[in-house]
């Protein structure tokens, strides 16, 4: 007969066990086995909550690889420094870097575009953002013309809200489908299938030009993991906030982290690798469709990501996770499948750069991912007011075949919306970030366009806003206000 003492939750609390969701698990573990008093204390110790971590009084070190040539750029750099000052006080953050294309996004304390942040044994979902693994792929054609490639690409690609039409959907490879279905995040399965072969909207593009060194036609695509990655980001933020409440309540939402040495951390890291594989297959899908449509052959193809997290395993067993929010990795150890050449676009009227580089004290293993912005989309549109969209488009893209998939020009994506390309390239050279080894000279490009004016989510937001106003009005009427 087993006369082992049966413990209650109150018993365990008196013995030093913390109150909380783990209490039930500790209680079951102890009562299901025969434990001495010392063994009970040992189990309680295993479940002791980690000490609460507070924001650092001093920001972690950061290398700023950015200069300013005018008042607008000075204001931008000041805003970048202000938000990085908060980011670098996050308890798990050990260092950072800022690229020449940096610009703020979100509230103060949110990693800026062009920001690089290293965290000790922690993954911070807010630092790769919802557009996980936003990336670029370049295909160099053997003998196809830019005009033929752009026309074929326009028929093959898909921009805008949601996935491809049912009759145009592209199946996942068997290996990728199996990896997606094995993930514990079941809500990812539908967008993984319906969004394959799509490029989304915003600053995503399909660009066609000629290689400066050989004259060969090149196609470059820019997009992320679409709804598949966005759903994972949403789940990742929920996990990170759960851990934040336990480990560091003073950390702002944007910088909440998932400890890598937890089940959540390992599962999330594995899911990020599946998202990476999905995104690469998505690029390959669009490039292969275009090659087949133009009946061309491939001379070369390579890719790299920029909204991602890169793991560095230290000799002592620690893991440093480098979060690149709009920064291009050039440190080959960060990427298992790099060709050694990385892709840096500037704007639709400028060449796309092919670069190489080695990790050093200034770049920390990264280069810019583009030209960045000095002002918001709304502010830029206001600046251009007084002219028609057609007039602005003609003035800024003279001689280029620029198309908008929805048929509506998005002036917030035209060249003047971005930083001066020569300034970004000058900072790349000034700080020794990367070396340009070739350039793709522009012929034409395709972007989603401003079809977002009539997007379902915009209509939903307007409807909800109207409903809230009506509810407030009705409430005020009832109260006689």
N, C-alpha and C positions, 0 to 999 in steps of 0.2 A: 504493500500500500504506500502510495506517495503522499507523505505528510508535509511536503514542501510548502512554505508560506506562500500564500497568494497575495501579491502586492496590489494596491490600488493606486490610482493616479495621485491621490493626496500623499500616500507613502513616498512615492518617487519625488514629488515636489519638495517634501521635507528633506529628502536626501540630496537635494541640489539639482534635480532635473528641471530644465526650463519648461515653462508652459508654452504650448503652441502645437502646431499640427504634428510634430514628431512624437509627442507624448504618447499617443496611442500605439505607435509602432514600437517604442521602447517598452511599453507595458506588455504588449504581446510577446515580444522577444524574451523578456524576463520570465513571464509566467508559463511559457511553453517549454521551458527548460529548467533543470535543477541547477540553481546558482547559489553560491555562497554569498555572504554579504559583500565580500571583496569583489566577487565577480559582478554583482549587481552594480556596484560603484564603477567598475570598469566599463560596463555597457553604457551607463549614464554619461561617462566621460566621452565616449565615442560620439555621442549626440550633442555635446556641448555646442551652443551656437558660436559661430565665429565672432571675434570682436568687431564691433561697429567701426567702420573706416570713415574718417572725416576727410573733407577736402584739404589738400595740401595748402599750407600758408603761402608757399612759394611755388610758382609755375615750374614745371619740368623744363629742362633745356630745349631750345628750339632753334633751328637754322632757318632764317628767312632769306630765301633766294628770289627776292622781288624788289624792284625799284619803282620810283614814280617820276614821271616826266612833266606832270601838270597837276593842277588842283584837284581835278576829278580823280586822278589816279592816287593822289595823296590821301584823299578821303577814303578811297577803297582800301588802301594799305592800312590806314588807321583802324578801319572797321575789322579787317582781317586780324590785326594784332589784338584787338579788344576781345574778339570771340575766342581766339586761340589761348589767350590768357586764362580764360575760364576752363577751356578744354584741358589744358595742361596741368590743372590742379586736381583732375580726377585721380582718385587714389591709386588705381592700377596703371596709370600712364607714366612711362619712364622717359620718353623723349618725343620730339616732333620735328617736322620740317614743313616749309611752305614753298610751293612752286610759283613761278612767275605769272601763271594764269589764275592765281587765287582770287576769289571773290566770295563774300559772305552769302550764306543761304540759311534762312530760318532765324530764330531768335538768338541773342547773344549767348554763347556757350555751346552752340552747334558747330561742329567741324565745318570749315569753309570748303567750297570747291577748291581743289588745289592743295588741300591739307593732307599731311601724312602723320599718323600717330601710332607709336609703338606702345603696346600694353603687355604687362607681365601676366602670363597664364590666364588671359581673359579675352573674350570676344565681345566687341561692342557693336551691336546691330545698327545703332544710329549712325555709326561712322562708315558704313558701306551703303546706307540708305536703301530705299525701296527698289531702286533700279540696280539690283545686285548684278555684278559682273558686266556692267555696261562695258562694251569692248568694240574692237575694230578688227576686221579681216580684209586682207588685200589679196586679190588674184591678178597675177600678171599673165595676160593672154599671149599666145604664141604669135598669132597673125591677124586677129580680129580688129576691126576699126572702132574708134570711140563711138561713132554714130550708131553702128550696129549694136554695140554692147549696151549703150544707154537705152535704145529702143527695146531690146530684148529684156533688159533688167526691169523696165517700167511695166512690161507685161507679166513678169515673173514675181515681182515683189508684192508686198501688201503693207500699206501704212494705215494708221488711224486706229480708232477705238475697236476693242475686241479682237476676235480671231478671224481667220480666213473663212470665206463662204464654204459651206459643207462640201460642195463639189470640187473645191480647190484645196482642201485640207491635205497636209502631208503627214504620213504616219511616222511615229518615232522609230528609230532603229530598235531591234529586239533587245539589245544590251541596255540601251537607255530606258526603254519602257520597263524593263525588269528593275532597274535601279530606282526609278521613280516610284513604282508600286511597292518597293521594299521600305520606303521612307515611312516613319510613323505619322507624318502629316498628311492625312488622307485628302484634305481639301485641295492639295496641289495637283491631284491626278487629272482633273478636267482641263485646267488651263495649260498644263504641260502638253496636252494633246491638241487642243484647239488653237493655241497661240504659236505652234511651230510654223515657221515660214512667215513670220510677221515682224515688223520693225517699230510699231508704235507711233509716237508723235514727238512733240517737243523738238529737241536739237538732234534727233536721230536722222541719219541721212544715208543716201546711196550716191556715191561720187564716182565719176568716170573721168579719166585723164590719161596723159601719156608720160611714161617714165623718161625723165630728163636724160639719163645716161644712154638709153637704147632706142627710145621712141616707141617702145611697145605699149599697148593699151593696158591700163590698170583699172580695176574696179575695187572700190573700198566701201564697205558697209560699216555702219555705226549703230549699234542698238544693244539693249541689255536682255535680261531674262523675262521681260514682259510680265504677264499676270502670274506666271509660275513663280518667279522670284519675289514679286510683290506680296504674294500670299505667305511665302516663307518669312519674309521680313516682318509681316504682321505677327506671326507666331513667335518669331525671335524676340520682338519687342515685348510681348507679353511675358515671356520667360525672363528677359532681362529685368523688367520692372518688378517681377516677383523676387528675384535675387536682390535687387536694389533695396527693396523694403526691408530685407533681412540684413544685408551687409553694409549698406551705406545710404540711409534715408536722405541725407543732405545732397546726394548726387542728383543732378537734374535728369529728367527723362531721357534726353538725347544722348546722355553719356552712361546710361545704365549698362551693366555688363553681365555676361554669363561666365561663371568660372569654368575654365576648360577642364579642370579635374573633377567635374561633376558629370552625371549621366546626361543632363541637359546640354552641357558644353560639348561633350563628345558627339552626341546626336546632331547638334546644330552644325558642328564642323563638318561632319559627314554629309549633311544635307547641302552645305555650301559647295562641296565638291561635285555633287550631282547637278546643282544649278550651273556650275561652271561647264560641265560636260554638255548640259542641255543647250547653253548659250552658244558654245562652239559649234554644236550640231546645227543650230538654227542658222548661224552664219553660213556654214558649209552647204546647207539646204538651198539658200537663196543663190549662192555662187554657182552651185551645180545646175540649178534650174536655168540660170542665165547662160552658162556655158553650153548647155544642151540646146537652148533656144537659138543661140547664135551659131550653133554647129562649130564651135571653136575648140581649141585645145589649150591646156594650162601649161604655162612655162614655170610658174612658181606660185605658192600660196602660203601665207603665214598670218598670224593673229596675235593680239595681246589684249588683256583686260585692263580696266582702270578703276572701277568701283568695286573693290574687292578687299579681301583680307589674306595676307600672306604669312605663313608660319615659318619661323626660324627656330630650329631646335638647337639649344645650347649644349655644350659639352657636359655641363653639370646636371642635365636633365630638364632644365627650365625651358619653357616655350615663350618666345616673344612673338606676338601677333601684330604685324604691321598693317594698319588700316589705311587704305589709299582712297580718299574721296576725290575722284577726279585727278589722279596722278598716275603716270605710266611707269610700271616697273621696268627697270633696265638691268637689275641684278639677276643674272641667270638662275641663281639658286632659288629664287622665289617662284620660278615657273618650270614645271616638269616637261613642257613641250615647246619651249621657245626656239625660234630659228636663230636667235641672236640679234635680229633686227626688229625694232619696235616702230609703231605707227603713231605719228602725232599730227592731227589735222589742225588747221587754223581757222579758215572760213571758206565758204563756197567759191570765192573769187581768188583765193590764194593757193599755192601748192600745198600738198600734203607731204610732210617730212617723213622720211625713213631714217631712223637714228640708231646709233649704238652707243653704249657707255658702260663704264664700270663703276661699282659702288665706291664712293669716297666720302669725306667728312662733310661736304656740302650737300650732295644729292641724297645721301643715305640710301641709295639704291633706286632712286626714282627721278623722273623727268616730268615736264608738263604734259597734260593730256589734250591741250588745245590752246585757244587764245583767251578764254574766260570773258567775263563781262565786267564793266565798270558801273553799270546801272541796271536796274530791274527791267523786265520786259515792258511793264506799264510805263515806266519813265521814258524808255527809249521810244515807244510809240508816240507818247506825248511830244517828245522832242521833234519828231518827224511830221507832226500835224500841219496841215495846210497844203499838202500835196496828196494826190491820189496814190493808191497802192501801185498802180501800173506805172506811174511816173517814177516812183521810188525804185521799183524793181528794175526798170530800164536803166536808170542812172547808175545803179550799184552792180549790175551784172552784165554790162555791155559786152557783147561778143560771146556770151556763154549760153548754153542750152539748159536753163534752170526751170524745173517743173515742180508743181505742188500737187501731190496725189489727190487731194480732195478738190482741187480746182480753185482754191481760195488762197491767195498769197498771204504768207505769214511774215510781215515786215520785221517782227522781233527776231527773225533768224537770218536776216540779210547781213552782209559784211559789217555795216556800220554799227550793228548791235554788239559787236565784239571788240576786245582790246586790239590795239594796233599790233599786227602780226610781227612787224620788224622789232618792236620793243620786246616782245616775248622771246624772239630768237636771240636778241642782244643779251638778255638776261641769261638765257641758256648758255651762251658762250662766256659771259662775265663770271658766272658761278661754276663753270665746268660741269654742267649737268649732263650733257650728252653731245655727241658729234653727229652732224647731218651727213649721211653717206649717200643719199639720193633724194630726189624730189619727184612728186607726181604733179605735172602741170595741168591745170584745170581745163576740162572740156565742157562738162555739164554735171548737173546733180538733180536728185529727186529728194524732196522732203514731204512730210505729211501735209503741211499747209495749215491754215487756221480754221480747219473744219470743226475745231473744238467749240466754235460759237454755238453749234447746234448739237453738241455731243449729249448723249443721254444723261450723263452725270451732271452736266451743267443745267439741263432742264429740271432734273430732280432737285438740285440745290435751290434753283429759283422757286420751285413749287414749295419746298419746305420753308424757305424764307417767307413766302407769301402767307403760308399757313400760320407761321409763328406771329406774323404781324396781325392777322385776323384774330388769333386767339387773344393777343394782348388787347386789341381793340374791344373784343367782346367782354373781356374781364373788366376793363375800365368802364364800359357801359353799365355792367352789373353793379359796380361799386359807385356809380354815379359821378365818375371823374370827368 
